[in-house]
Amino acid sequence: MQSKEQREDEFQSFDLAHRDRLRRYAYYLSGDWHQADDIVQKALTKLFAAWHRVEPGGAPAYARRIVTNVYLSHRRLAWVRRERATDDMPVQRVEAPQAEVELRLTVAGALDQLAARERVTIVLRYWEQLSVEETAAAMGCSPGTVKSQTSRAMGKLRRLLAGTPVPAGA
């Protein structure tokens, strides 16, 4: 049996090794760096509380699942759906923006219009490059649900991105 100090050291090592990746994942889910920080902080707090039960090899997947659940829970809050405060001005067209920046903004805007579970599915499948089964495990649903969510989300993205400079393979 490990001592409390050993568990805390293990968790601290895990946190240092995985926080940035979890933060990027949370950003792609939420589209907001501040929300991503909040989501990751809540997720790591929950993970620390359960750390004594976590298998070391499964910790990254378990942490990603917690981030997904925290994000979905956060999206269910009524005030989050009603209001979105920001200090940023709306993005205005620039004469010659870098192609990659414009592509990212276009895709991020389209992702922001998806339902929360659809967005989670797309991010897990295509950003995190998880299989259907791994995505289902991370979301706590069946592989069939992942397939239907992916199909529905991809259809919406195709409609939202129709007529934009987004390449078909992007």
Order of alpha helices (4+ residues) and beta strands (2+ residues): alpha-alpha-alpha-alpha-alpha-alpha-alpha-alpha
